[in-house]
C-alpha cells in the first residue's frame, strides 16, 4: 500500500502532552476542561478519557489557533480562568 497524501497526526495521552508543555498532567487536564487548551474528551459522563494533539497544543500556546469554535455545544466551559 502506498502512503496517502494526508497523514493523520496521532493523539497522545495527558502524560505525553503535559511533558511536551512542561507542565503537570493534572494542570493540563484542568486547562483542557476549562477550554483554555485544546483537548478531545472521549466518552460521556464525569470520567472521560482525554486525548491531545501536540500540534494543536503548540499552536494554541503560540496564539495561532482558535480551537474554541470546534468545541461541541454540549461541552460547556467553566468560568474559572487561568493565567
PyMOL Python script that loads the backbone (N, CA, C, O; Angstrom):
from pymol import cmd

cmd.read_pdbstr("""\
ATOM      1  N   UNK A   1       0.829  -1.180   0.000  1.00  0.00           N
ATOM      2  CA  UNK A   1       0.000   0.000   0.000  1.00  0.00           C
ATOM      3  C   UNK A   1       0.876   1.247   0.000  1.00  0.00           C
ATOM      4  O   UNK A   1       1.892   1.299   0.693  1.00  0.00           O
ATOM      5  N   UNK A   2       0.478   2.249  -0.779  1.00  0.00           N
ATOM      6  CA  UNK A   2       1.225   3.496  -0.827  1.00  0.00           C
ATOM      7  C   UNK A   2       0.797   4.441   0.276  1.00  0.00           C
ATOM      8  O   UNK A   2      -0.267   4.277   0.873  1.00  0.00           O
ATOM      9  N   UNK A   3       1.629   5.427   0.539  1.00  0.00           N
ATOM     10  CA  UNK A   3       1.299   6.410   1.556  1.00  0.00           C
ATOM     11  C   UNK A   3       0.256   7.372   1.024  1.00  0.00           C
ATOM     12  O   UNK A   3       0.275   7.742  -0.150  1.00  0.00           O
ATOM     13  N   UNK A   4      -0.650   7.772   1.894  1.00  0.00           N
ATOM     14  CA  UNK A   4      -1.638   8.760   1.491  1.00  0.00           C
ATOM     15  C   UNK A   4      -1.033  10.147   1.606  1.00  0.00           C
ATOM     16  O   UNK A   4      -0.080  10.361   2.355  1.00  0.00           O
ATOM     17  N   UNK A   5      -1.592  11.084   0.858  1.00  0.00           N
ATOM     18  CA  UNK A   5      -1.084  12.450   0.873  1.00  0.00           C
ATOM     19  C   UNK A   5      -1.290  13.104   2.232  1.00  0.00           C
ATOM     20  O   UNK A   5      -0.488  13.935   2.657  1.00  0.00           O
ATOM     21  N   UNK A   6      -2.351  12.731   2.901  1.00  0.00           N
ATOM     22  CA  UNK A   6      -2.650  13.316   4.198  1.00  0.00           C
ATOM     23  C   UNK A   6      -2.429  12.274   5.282  1.00  0.00           C
ATOM     24  O   UNK A   6      -3.114  11.252   5.314  1.00  0.00           O
ATOM     25  N   UNK A   7      -1.488  12.527   6.159  1.00  0.00           N
ATOM     26  CA  UNK A   7      -1.242  11.643   7.289  1.00  0.00           C
ATOM     27  C   UNK A   7      -1.912  12.239   8.526  1.00  0.00           C
ATOM     28  O   UNK A   7      -1.689  13.405   8.851  1.00  0.00           O
ATOM     29  N   UNK A   8      -2.714  11.461   9.200  1.00  0.00           N
ATOM     30  CA  UNK A   8      -3.351  11.940  10.419  1.00  0.00           C
ATOM     31  C   UNK A   8      -2.355  11.919  11.567  1.00  0.00           C
ATOM     32  O   UNK A   8      -1.619  10.951  11.759  1.00  0.00           O
ATOM     33  N   UNK A   9      -2.350  12.993  12.314  1.00  0.00           N
ATOM     34  CA  UNK A   9      -1.488  13.067  13.489  1.00  0.00           C
ATOM     35  C   UNK A   9      -2.104  12.216  14.593  1.00  0.00           C
ATOM     36  O   UNK A   9      -3.305  12.314  14.845  1.00  0.00           O
ATOM     37  N   UNK A  10      -1.316  11.396  15.244  1.00  0.00           N
ATOM     38  CA  UNK A  10      -1.884  10.563  16.311  1.00  0.00           C
ATOM     39  C   UNK A  10      -2.217  11.389  17.554  1.00  0.00           C
ATOM     40  O   UNK A  10      -1.619  12.436  17.803  1.00  0.00           O
ATOM     41  N   UNK A  11      -3.168  10.903  18.312  1.00  0.00           N
ATOM     42  CA  UNK A  11      -3.485  11.510  19.591  1.00  0.00           C
ATOM     43  C   UNK A  11      -2.499  10.991  20.633  1.00  0.00           C
ATOM     44  O   UNK A  11      -1.980   9.881  20.517  1.00  0.00           O
ATOM     45  N   UNK A  12      -2.251  11.808  21.647  1.00  0.00           N
ATOM     46  CA  UNK A  12      -1.379  11.397  22.745  1.00  0.00           C
ATOM     47  C   UNK A  12      -2.158  11.512  24.048  1.00  0.00           C
ATOM     48  O   UNK A  12      -3.156  12.227  24.132  1.00  0.00           O
ATOM     49  N   UNK A  13      -1.685  10.796  25.059  1.00  0.00           N
ATOM     50  CA  UNK A  13      -2.340  10.830  26.361  1.00  0.00           C
ATOM     51  C   UNK A  13      -1.931  12.096  27.128  1.00  0.00           C
ATOM     52  O   UNK A  13      -1.010  12.799  26.715  1.00  0.00           O
ATOM     53  N   UNK A  14      -2.613  12.384  28.240  1.00  0.00           N
ATOM     54  CA  UNK A  14      -2.299  13.598  29.003  1.00  0.00           C
ATOM     55  C   UNK A  14      -0.866  13.646  29.530  1.00  0.00           C
ATOM     56  O   UNK A  14      -0.303  14.731  29.675  1.00  0.00           O
ATOM     57  N   UNK A  15      -0.274  12.503  29.816  1.00  0.00           N
ATOM     58  CA  UNK A  15       1.092  12.493  30.338  1.00  0.00           C
ATOM     59  C   UNK A  15       2.088  12.965  29.287  1.00  0.00           C
ATOM     60  O   UNK A  15       2.984  13.755  29.584  1.00  0.00           O
ATOM     61  N   UNK A  16       1.930  12.477  28.053  1.00  0.00           N
ATOM     62  CA  UNK A  16       2.809  12.883  26.953  1.00  0.00           C
ATOM     63  C   UNK A  16       2.589  14.349  26.608  1.00  0.00           C
ATOM     64  O   UNK A  16       3.547  15.088  26.381  1.00  0.00           O
ATOM     65  N   UNK A  17       1.324  14.771  26.569  1.00  0.00           N
ATOM     66  CA  UNK A  17       1.007  16.161  26.243  1.00  0.00           C
ATOM     67  C   UNK A  17       1.540  17.112  27.314  1.00  0.00           C
ATOM     68  O   UNK A  17       2.068  18.176  26.990  1.00  0.00           O
ATOM     69  N   UNK A  18       1.406  16.738  28.576  1.00  0.00           N
ATOM     70  CA  UNK A  18       1.906  17.575  29.667  1.00  0.00           C
ATOM     71  C   UNK A  18       3.425  17.676  29.625  1.00  0.00           C
ATOM     72  O   UNK A  18       3.984  18.747  29.859  1.00  0.00           O
ATOM     73  N   UNK A  19       4.082  16.586  29.333  1.00  0.00           N
ATOM     74  CA  UNK A  19       5.542  16.603  29.215  1.00  0.00           C
ATOM     75  C   UNK A  19       5.973  17.532  28.083  1.00  0.00           C
ATOM     76  O   UNK A  19       6.961  18.254  28.213  1.00  0.00           O
ATOM     77  N   UNK A  20       5.237  17.516  26.976  1.00  0.00           N
ATOM     78  CA  UNK A  20       5.516  18.385  25.832  1.00  0.00           C
ATOM     79  C   UNK A  20       5.447  19.857  26.232  1.00  0.00           C
ATOM     80  O   UNK A  20       6.243  20.669  25.760  1.00  0.00           O
ATOM     81  N   UNK A  21       4.496  20.203  27.103  1.00  0.00           N
ATOM     82  CA  UNK A  21       4.320  21.591  27.539  1.00  0.00           C
ATOM     83  C   UNK A  21       5.086  21.925  28.815  1.00  0.00           C
ATOM     84  O   UNK A  21       5.071  23.070  29.268  1.00  0.00           O
ATOM     85  N   UNK A  22       5.748  20.942  29.389  1.00  0.00           N
ATOM     86  CA  UNK A  22       6.497  21.105  30.644  1.00  0.00           C
ATOM     87  C   UNK A  22       5.585  21.548  31.791  1.00  0.00           C
ATOM     88  O   UNK A  22       5.933  22.436  32.569  1.00  0.00           O
ATOM     89  N   UNK A  23       4.412  20.913  31.879  1.00  0.00           N
ATOM     90  CA  UNK A  23       3.502  21.136  32.993  1.00  0.00           C
ATOM     91  C   UNK A  23       3.059  19.784  33.525  1.00  0.00           C
ATOM     92  O   UNK A  23       3.361  18.746  32.937  1.00  0.00           O
ATOM     93  N   UNK A  24       2.340  19.802  34.644  1.00  0.00           N
ATOM     94  CA  UNK A  24       1.841  18.556  35.226  1.00  0.00           C
ATOM     95  C   UNK A  24       0.598  18.077  34.485  1.00  0.00           C
ATOM     96  O   UNK A  24      -0.182  18.904  34.012  1.00  0.00           O
ATOM     97  N   UNK A  25       0.391  16.775  34.371  1.00  0.00           N
ATOM     98  CA  UNK A  25      -0.808  16.252  33.702  1.00  0.00           C
ATOM     99  C   UNK A  25      -2.109  16.777  34.308  1.00  0.00           C
ATOM    100  O   UNK A  25      -3.065  17.050  33.582  1.00  0.00           O
ATOM    101  N   UNK A  26      -2.149  16.917  35.609  1.00  0.00           N
ATOM    102  CA  UNK A  26      -3.358  17.432  36.264  1.00  0.00           C
ATOM    103  C   UNK A  26      -3.667  18.857  35.814  1.00  0.00           C
ATOM    104  O   UNK A  26      -4.825  19.200  35.572  1.00  0.00           O
ATOM    105  N   UNK A  27      -2.628  19.686  35.703  1.00  0.00           N
ATOM    106  CA  UNK A  27      -2.820  21.063  35.247  1.00  0.00           C
ATOM    107  C   UNK A  27      -3.291  21.091  33.796  1.00  0.00           C
ATOM    108  O   UNK A  27      -4.156  21.892  33.440  1.00  0.00           O
ATOM    109  N   UNK A  28      -2.733  20.228  32.964  1.00  0.00           N
ATOM    110  CA  UNK A  28      -3.157  20.136  31.570  1.00  0.00           C
ATOM    111  C   UNK A  28      -4.643  19.799  31.475  1.00  0.00           C
ATOM    112  O   UNK A  28      -5.370  20.419  30.700  1.00  0.00           O
ATOM    113  N   UNK A  29      -5.095  18.827  32.252  1.00  0.00           N
ATOM    114  CA  UNK A  29      -6.499  18.438  32.232  1.00  0.00           C
ATOM    115  C   UNK A  29      -7.403  19.565  32.721  1.00  0.00           C
ATOM    116  O   UNK A  29      -8.486  19.771  32.174  1.00  0.00           O
ATOM    117  N   UNK A  30      -6.974  20.286  33.735  1.00  0.00           N
ATOM    118  CA  UNK A  30      -7.763  21.425  34.216  1.00  0.00           C
ATOM    119  C   UNK A  30      -7.898  22.478  33.123  1.00  0.00           C
ATOM    120  O   UNK A  30      -8.984  23.021  32.919  1.00  0.00           O
ATOM    121  N   UNK A  31      -6.820  22.769  32.427  1.00  0.00           N
ATOM    122  CA  UNK A  31      -6.847  23.768  31.362  1.00  0.00           C
ATOM    123  C   UNK A  31      -7.690  23.304  30.174  1.00  0.00           C
ATOM    124  O   UNK A  31      -8.369  24.115  29.543  1.00  0.00           O
ATOM    125  N   UNK A  32      -7.653  22.024  29.871  1.00  0.00           N
ATOM    126  CA  UNK A  32      -8.463  21.496  28.774  1.00  0.00           C
ATOM    127  C   UNK A  32      -9.948  21.529  29.136  1.00  0.00           C
ATOM    128  O   UNK A  32     -10.782  21.891  28.306  1.00  0.00           O
ATOM    129  N   UNK A  33     -10.278  21.156  30.363  1.00  0.00           N
ATOM    130  CA  UNK A  33     -11.687  21.182  30.795  1.00  0.00           C
ATOM    131  C   UNK A  33     -12.253  22.601  30.795  1.00  0.00           C
ATOM    132  O   UNK A  33     -13.451  22.797  30.591  1.00  0.00           O
ATOM    133  N   UNK A  34     -11.393  23.579  31.023  1.00  0.00           N
ATOM    134  CA  UNK A  34     -11.813  24.984  31.035  1.00  0.00           C
ATOM    135  C   UNK A  34     -11.757  25.603  29.634  1.00  0.00           C
ATOM    136  O   UNK A  34     -11.982  26.804  29.482  1.00  0.00           O
ATOM    137  N   UNK A  35     -11.467  24.811  28.631  1.00  0.00           N
ATOM    138  CA  UNK A  35     -11.353  25.280  27.238  1.00  0.00           C
ATOM    139  C   UNK A  35     -10.260  26.324  27.048  1.00  0.00           C
ATOM    140  O   UNK A  35     -10.364  27.189  26.179  1.00  0.00           O
ATOM    141  N   UNK A  36      -9.227  26.241  27.852  1.00  0.00           N
ATOM    142  CA  UNK A  36      -8.084  27.137  27.689  1.00  0.00           C
ATOM    143  C   UNK A  36      -7.052  26.493  26.778  1.00  0.00           C
ATOM    144  O   UNK A  36      -6.385  27.185  26.009  1.00  0.00           O
ATOM    145  N   UNK A  37      -6.917  25.179  26.858  1.00  0.00           N
ATOM    146  CA  UNK A  37      -6.070  24.420  25.944  1.00  0.00           C
ATOM    147  C   UNK A  37      -6.942  23.437  25.170  1.00  0.00           C
ATOM    148  O   UNK A  37      -7.945  22.956  25.698  1.00  0.00           O
ATOM    149  N   UNK A  38      -6.574  23.131  23.923  1.00  0.00           N
ATOM    150  CA  UNK A  38      -7.383  22.203  23.125  1.00  0.00           C
ATOM    151  C   UNK A  38      -7.199  20.759  23.583  1.00  0.00           C
ATOM    152  O   UNK A  38      -6.081  20.289  23.792  1.00  0.00           O
ATOM    153  N   UNK A  39      -8.306  20.085  23.728  1.00  0.00           N
ATOM    154  CA  UNK A  39      -8.291  18.677  24.099  1.00  0.00           C
ATOM    155  C   UNK A  39      -9.517  18.002  23.531  1.00  0.00           C
ATOM    156  O   UNK A  39     -10.484  18.660  23.150  1.00  0.00           O
ATOM    157  N   UNK A  40      -9.472  16.701  23.478  1.00  0.00           N
ATOM    158  CA  UNK A  40     -10.554  15.914  22.896  1.00  0.00           C
ATOM    159  C   UNK A  40     -11.053  14.902  23.924  1.00  0.00           C
ATOM    160  O   UNK A  40     -10.427  13.859  24.118  1.00  0.00           O
ATOM    161  N   UNK A  41     -12.190  15.203  24.596  1.00  0.00           N
ATOM    162  CA  UNK A  41     -12.732  14.238  25.545  1.00  0.00           C
ATOM    163  C   UNK A  41     -13.405  13.090  24.801  1.00  0.00           C
ATOM    164  O   UNK A  41     -14.130  13.302  23.829  1.00  0.00           O
ATOM    165  N   UNK A  42     -13.157  11.895  25.265  1.00  0.00           N
ATOM    166  CA  UNK A  42     -13.748  10.702  24.662  1.00  0.00           C
ATOM    167  C   UNK A  42     -14.667  10.071  25.698  1.00  0.00           C
ATOM    168  O   UNK A  42     -14.264   9.821  26.834  1.00  0.00           O
ATOM    169  N   UNK A  43     -15.900   9.818  25.296  1.00  0.00           N
ATOM    170  CA  UNK A  43     -16.869   9.223  26.199  1.00  0.00           C
ATOM    171  C   UNK A  43     -17.802  10.265  26.772  1.00  0.00           C
ATOM    172  O   UNK A  43     -17.734  11.447  26.435  1.00  0.00           O
ATOM    173  N   UNK A  44     -18.676   9.797  27.649  1.00  0.00           N
ATOM    174  CA  UNK A  44     -19.654  10.674  28.288  1.00  0.00           C
ATOM    175  C   UNK A  44     -19.557  10.507  29.782  1.00  0.00           C
ATOM    176  O   UNK A  44     -18.889   9.597  30.274  1.00  0.00           O
ATOM    177  N   UNK A  45     -20.215  11.375  30.494  1.00  0.00           N
ATOM    178  CA  UNK A  45     -20.200  11.287  31.947  1.00  0.00           C
ATOM    179  C   UNK A  45     -19.024  12.038  32.537  1.00  0.00           C
ATOM    180  O   UNK A  45     -18.337  12.790  31.846  1.00  0.00           O
ATOM    181  N   UNK A  46     -18.805  11.825  33.816  1.00  0.00           N
ATOM    182  CA  UNK A  46     -17.759  12.552  34.522  1.00  0.00           C
ATOM    183  C   UNK A  46     -16.362  11.975  34.282  1.00  0.00           C
ATOM    184  O   UNK A  46     -15.382  12.714  34.375  1.00  0.00           O
ATOM    185  N   UNK A  47     -16.241  10.702  33.982  1.00  0.00           N
ATOM    186  CA  UNK A  47     -14.927  10.062  33.833  1.00  0.00           C
ATOM    187  C   UNK A  47     -14.566   9.902  32.368  1.00  0.00           C
ATOM    188  O   UNK A  47     -14.510   8.785  31.854  1.00  0.00           O
ATOM    189  N   UNK A  48     -14.322  11.016  31.700  1.00  0.00           N
ATOM    190  CA  UNK A  48     -13.943  10.980  30.290  1.00  0.00           C
ATOM    191  C   UNK A  48     -12.457  10.709  30.153  1.00  0.00           C
ATOM    192  O   UNK A  48     -11.666  11.012  31.046  1.00  0.00           O
ATOM    193  N   UNK A  49     -12.099  10.137  29.028  1.00  0.00           N
ATOM    194  CA  UNK A  49     -10.693   9.949  28.677  1.00  0.00           C
ATOM    195  C   UNK A  49     -10.323  11.126  27.773  1.00  0.00           C
ATOM    196  O   UNK A  49     -11.026  11.408  26.803  1.00  0.00           O
ATOM    197  N   UNK A  50      -9.242  11.800  28.081  1.00  0.00           N
ATOM    198  CA  UNK A  50      -8.813  12.953  27.287  1.00  0.00           C
ATOM    199  C   UNK A  50      -7.620  12.577  26.432  1.00  0.00           C
ATOM    200  O   UNK A  50      -6.714  11.877  26.884  1.00  0.00           O
ATOM    201  N   UNK A  51      -7.624  13.046  25.194  1.00  0.00           N
ATOM    202  CA  UNK A  51      -6.513  12.871  24.267  1.00  0.00           C
ATOM    203  C   UNK A  51      -6.193  14.218  23.637  1.00  0.00           C
ATOM    204  O   UNK A  51      -7.049  15.097  23.535  1.00  0.00           O
ATOM    205  N   UNK A  52      -4.948  14.358  23.220  1.00  0.00           N
ATOM    206  CA  UNK A  52      -4.446  15.639  22.724  1.00  0.00           C
ATOM    207  C   UNK A  52      -3.624  15.440  21.463  1.00  0.00           C
ATOM    208  O   UNK A  52      -3.062  14.369  21.236  1.00  0.00           O
ATOM    209  N   UNK A  53      -3.562  16.476  20.653  1.00  0.00           N
ATOM    210  CA  UNK A  53      -2.658  16.520  19.505  1.00  0.00           C
ATOM    211  C   UNK A  53      -1.602  17.576  19.804  1.00  0.00           C
ATOM    212  O   UNK A  53      -1.921  18.721  20.126  1.00  0.00           O
ATOM    213  N   UNK A  54      -0.340  17.174  19.692  1.00  0.00           N
ATOM    214  CA  UNK A  54       0.749  18.073  20.036  1.00  0.00           C
ATOM    215  C   UNK A  54       0.756  19.324  19.162  1.00  0.00           C
ATOM    216  O   UNK A  54       1.086  20.408  19.645  1.00  0.00           O
ATOM    217  N   UNK A  55       0.396  19.194  17.887  1.00  0.00           N
ATOM    218  CA  UNK A  55       0.381  20.362  17.008  1.00  0.00           C
ATOM    219  C   UNK A  55      -0.664  21.379  17.446  1.00  0.00           C
ATOM    220  O   UNK A  55      -0.432  22.584  17.348  1.00  0.00           O
ATOM    221  N   UNK A  56      -1.817  20.907  17.929  1.00  0.00           N
ATOM    222  CA  UNK A  56      -2.851  21.822  18.420  1.00  0.00           C
ATOM    223  C   UNK A  56      -2.396  22.539  19.684  1.00  0.00           C
ATOM    224  O   UNK A  56      -2.646  23.733  19.851  1.00  0.00           O
ATOM    225  N   UNK A  57      -1.729  21.809  20.573  1.00  0.00           N
ATOM    226  CA  UNK A  57      -1.215  22.434  21.792  1.00  0.00           C
ATOM    227  C   UNK A  57      -0.162  23.476  21.470  1.00  0.00           C
ATOM    228  O   UNK A  57      -0.170  24.570  22.035  1.00  0.00           O
ATOM    229  N   UNK A  58       0.746  23.140  20.564  1.00  0.00           N
ATOM    230  CA  UNK A  58       1.800  24.088  20.184  1.00  0.00           C
ATOM    231  C   UNK A  58       1.207  25.345  19.561  1.00  0.00           C
ATOM    232  O   UNK A  58       1.642  26.455  19.865  1.00  0.00           O
ATOM    233  N   UNK A  59       0.223  25.174  18.696  1.00  0.00           N
ATOM    234  CA  UNK A  59      -0.407  26.321  18.052  1.00  0.00           C
ATOM    235  C   UNK A  59      -1.171  27.176  19.057  1.00  0.00           C
ATOM    236  O   UNK A  59      -1.170  28.403  18.954  1.00  0.00           O
ATOM    237  N   UNK A  60      -1.826  26.536  20.033  1.00  0.00           N
ATOM    238  CA  UNK A  60      -2.616  27.310  20.984  1.00  0.00           C
ATOM    239  C   UNK A  60      -1.746  28.126  21.929  1.00  0.00           C
ATOM    240  O   UNK A  60      -2.111  29.248  22.279  1.00  0.00           O
ATOM    241  N   UNK A  61      -0.609  27.590  22.349  1.00  0.00           N
ATOM    242  CA  UNK A  61       0.261  28.371  23.227  1.00  0.00           C
ATOM    243  C   UNK A  61       1.030  29.425  22.450  1.00  0.00           C
ATOM    244  O   UNK A  61       1.531  30.387  23.032  1.00  0.00           O
ATOM    245  N   UNK A  62       1.127  29.250  21.133  1.00  0.00           N
ATOM    246  CA  UNK A  62       1.762  30.265  20.284  1.00  0.00           C
ATOM    247  C   UNK A  62       0.759  31.314  19.830  1.00  0.00           C
ATOM    248  O   UNK A  62       1.138  32.328  19.244  1.00  0.00           O
ATOM    249  N   UNK A  63      -0.527  31.073  20.102  1.00  0.00           N
ATOM    250  CA  UNK A  63      -1.561  32.024  19.728  1.00  0.00           C
ATOM    251  C   UNK A  63      -2.019  31.910  18.292  1.00  0.00           C
ATOM    252  O   UNK A  63      -2.609  32.851  17.761  1.00  0.00           O
ATOM    253  N   UNK A  64      -1.761  30.766  17.639  1.00  0.00           N
ATOM    254  CA  UNK A  64      -2.060  30.645  16.227  1.00  0.00           C
ATOM    255  C   UNK A  64      -3.375  29.997  15.871  1.00  0.00           C
ATOM    256  O   UNK A  64      -3.742  29.988  14.696  1.00  0.00           O
ATOM    257  N   UNK A  65      -4.115  29.443  16.846  1.00  0.00           N
ATOM    258  CA  UNK A  65      -5.324  28.702  16.503  1.00  0.00           C
ATOM    259  C   UNK A  65      -6.449  29.081  17.458  1.00  0.00           C
ATOM    260  O   UNK A  65      -6.247  29.187  18.668  1.00  0.00           O
ATOM    261  N   UNK A  66      -7.647  29.285  16.889  1.00  0.00           N
ATOM    262  CA  UNK A  66      -8.836  29.456  17.709  1.00  0.00           C
ATOM    263  C   UNK A  66      -9.565  28.131  17.712  1.00  0.00           C
ATOM    264  O   UNK A  66     -10.398  27.883  16.841  1.00  0.00           O
ATOM    265  N   UNK A  67      -9.263  27.262  18.687  1.00  0.00           N
ATOM    266  CA  UNK A  67      -9.826  25.929  18.742  1.00  0.00           C
ATOM    267  C   UNK A  67     -11.188  25.926  19.417  1.00  0.00           C
ATOM    268  O   UNK A  67     -11.911  24.935  19.315  1.00  0.00           O
ATOM    269  N   UNK A  68     -11.565  27.001  20.102  1.00  0.00           N
ATOM    270  CA  UNK A  68     -12.813  27.008  20.873  1.00  0.00           C
ATOM    271  C   UNK A  68     -14.036  26.875  19.994  1.00  0.00           C
ATOM    272  O   UNK A  68     -15.073  26.402  20.458  1.00  0.00           O
ATOM    273  N   UNK A  69     -13.946  27.280  18.732  1.00  0.00           N
ATOM    274  CA  UNK A  69     -15.095  27.157  17.841  1.00  0.00           C
ATOM    275  C   UNK A  69     -15.398  25.692  17.529  1.00  0.00           C
ATOM    276  O   UNK A  69     -16.495  25.379  17.065  1.00  0.00           O
ATOM    277  N   UNK A  70     -14.448  24.791  17.776  1.00  0.00           N
ATOM    278  CA  UNK A  70     -14.643  23.368  17.487  1.00  0.00           C
ATOM    279  C   UNK A  70     -15.220  22.598  18.669  1.00  0.00           C
ATOM    280  O   UNK A  70     -15.476  21.400  18.555  1.00  0.00           O
ATOM    281  N   UNK A  71     -15.429  23.265  19.801  1.00  0.00           N
ATOM    282  CA  UNK A  71     -15.951  22.592  20.983  1.00  0.00           C
ATOM    283  C   UNK A  71     -17.425  22.281  20.766  1.00  0.00           C
ATOM    284  O   UNK A  71     -18.189  23.178  20.410  1.00  0.00           O
ATOM    285  N   UNK A  72     -17.846  21.036  20.971  1.00  0.00           N
ATOM    286  CA  UNK A  72     -19.258  20.685  20.786  1.00  0.00           C
ATOM    287  C   UNK A  72     -20.158  21.507  21.699  1.00  0.00           C
ATOM    288  O   UNK A  72     -19.743  21.932  22.777  1.00  0.00           O
ATOM    289  N   UNK A  73     -21.395  21.728  21.257  1.00  0.00           N
ATOM    290  CA  UNK A  73     -22.348  22.529  22.016  1.00  0.00           C
ATOM    291  C   UNK A  73     -22.609  21.968  23.408  1.00  0.00           C
ATOM    292  O   UNK A  73     -22.839  22.730  24.348  1.00  0.00           O
ATOM    293  N   UNK A  74     -22.576  20.664  23.551  1.00  0.00           N
ATOM    294  CA  UNK A  74     -22.853  20.050  24.842  1.00  0.00           C
ATOM    295  C   UNK A  74     -21.735  20.213  25.846  1.00  0.00           C
ATOM    296  O   UNK A  74     -21.931  19.930  27.028  1.00  0.00           O
ATOM    297  N   UNK A  75     -20.563  20.661  25.412  1.00  0.00           N
ATOM    298  CA  UNK A  75     -19.414  20.805  26.302  1.00  0.00           C
ATOM    299  C   UNK A  75     -19.298  22.267  26.705  1.00  0.00           C
ATOM    300  O   UNK A  75     -18.857  23.100  25.913  1.00  0.00           O
ATOM    301  N   UNK A  76     -19.690  22.577  27.925  1.00  0.00           N
ATOM    302  CA  UNK A  76     -19.684  23.970  28.368  1.00  0.00           C
ATOM    303  C   UNK A  76     -18.394  24.271  29.124  1.00  0.00           C
ATOM    304  O   UNK A  76     -17.919  23.466  29.925  1.00  0.00           O
ATOM    305  N   UNK A  77     -17.848  25.436  28.854  1.00  0.00           N
ATOM    306  CA  UNK A  77     -16.625  25.868  29.527  1.00  0.00           C
ATOM    307  C   UNK A  77     -16.936  26.304  30.949  1.00  0.00           C
ATOM    308  O   UNK A  77     -18.013  26.828  31.230  1.00  0.00           O
ATOM    309  N   UNK A  78     -15.994  26.085  31.827  1.00  0.00           N
ATOM    310  CA  UNK A  78     -16.129  26.593  33.180  1.00  0.00           C
ATOM    311  C   UNK A  78     -15.734  28.053  33.174  1.00  0.00           C
ATOM    312  O   UNK A  78     -15.044  28.507  32.261  1.00  0.00           O
ATOM    313  N   UNK A  79     -16.160  28.789  34.176  1.00  0.00           N
ATOM    314  CA  UNK A  79     -15.909  30.227  34.202  1.00  0.00           C
ATOM    315  C   UNK A  79     -14.573  30.575  34.815  1.00  0.00           C
ATOM    316  O   UNK A  79     -14.121  31.710  34.660  1.00  0.00           O
ATOM    317  N   UNK A  80     -13.921  29.661  35.501  1.00  0.00           N
ATOM    318  CA  UNK A  80     -12.637  29.943  36.124  1.00  0.00           C
ATOM    319  C   UNK A  80     -11.575  30.135  35.056  1.00  0.00           C
ATOM    320  O   UNK A  80     -11.465  29.327  34.134  1.00  0.00           O
ATOM    321  N   UNK A  81     -10.803  31.190  35.174  1.00  0.00           N
ATOM    322  CA  UNK A  81      -9.744  31.486  34.200  1.00  0.00           C
ATOM    323  C   UNK A  81      -8.378  31.270  34.815  1.00  0.00           C
ATOM    324  O   UNK A  81      -8.159  31.556  35.993  1.00  0.00           O
ATOM    325  N   UNK A  82      -7.476  30.772  34.021  1.00  0.00           N
ATOM    326  CA  UNK A  82      -6.095  30.550  34.464  1.00  0.00           C
ATOM    327  C   UNK A  82      -5.203  31.512  33.700  1.00  0.00           C
ATOM    328  O   UNK A  82      -5.429  31.765  32.516  1.00  0.00           O
ATOM    329  N   UNK A  83      -4.192  32.049  34.367  1.00  0.00           N
ATOM    330  CA  UNK A  83      -3.188  32.879  33.701  1.00  0.00           C
ATOM    331  C   UNK A  83      -3.650  34.224  33.462  1.00  0.00           C
ATOM    332  O   UNK A  83      -2.914  35.040  32.908  1.00  0.00           O
TER     333      UNK A  83
END
""", "prot")
cmd.dss("prot")
cmd.show_as("cartoon", "prot")
cmd.util.cbc("prot")
cmd.orient("prot")
